[in-house]
Amino acid sequence: MVPCLKEDPELWYSDAAVAQHAARELCETCPLTVPCREAGRQGREFGIWGGESTIERARLGYAPVGYHANHRLKDIAPARP
């Protein structure tokens, strides 16, 4: 069984460094790390996928829709006219 199915899904979507580290450690033990990483890239997902973070995927050209630099566009208040 893959380790992520036994854990709280929020672990893979946390911005906290401790949670990201824990998620990456679990990914290292998973037999599906490579296909999971590829799914994260192709789906342009947020969070840790196959041990790879959103930022790492964005740097490789797989940024999620609504992602810009260090900010998610949906989290930025719209400009006022």
N, C-alpha and C positions, 0 to 999 in steps of 0.2 A: 504494500500500500504506500502511496505517496504521502510524505509527512504533512503537506499542507492541508490535507483533508481532516487531520486530527486537531488542528489548531484554529484559533479564532481568526477569521478572515481579515479582520482589521489589522492584524500583525503585518500584512503585506502592503497595507495602504497608509501606514503611519508615517508622519514626518519626523518622528523621534528617532534619533540615531541608535538608541538601544534596541528599539523594535526592528529597525532595518537590519542591524547586525544579527539579531536573533533569526530573522527571516532568511538572511543569506546563509547562515549556518545550517538551517534546515534544508535549504536548496542544495547545499553541497552533498547532502546524504541521499538526495533523490535520484532515482534512475531516469527520470524524465526531465532533467535540467535543460538539456539542449533543445528538445522540442518545445518546452515551456518558454524558454528564452525567445525562440523563434516566433512563437504565438504572440508573445508580448510585443515583439517588433512589428510583426505583420498587422496585428490588431491595433497598434499604436496605443497601447494601454498605459494607464497610470499605475504606479505601485511597483513592487518587486516582482519580477517574472523571471524565473530561471536564474536567480541570483543577480539580476541586472536591474538597476533603478531607472526611474523615469528620466532622470538627468542623463544617465549613461546612454540610454537609447536615443534621447534627443540629440546628443552630441554625435551619434552615428547616423543621424538623419531620419530617425523614427519617432519624432516628437508626436505626442497625442494631439488630437484636434483640441483647440482651446488652450494650448500650452505655449507660453512665450517666455524665453529666458528662464528666470527663476520664479515666475508667477503663472498661475493658471488664470487665463483671461476671465473666467466666470467669477473669480474672487476679487477682481479689480472693479471699482466703482466706475460707471460710465461717466464720460466727460460731460460737463454741463455746458449748454450753449451760451 
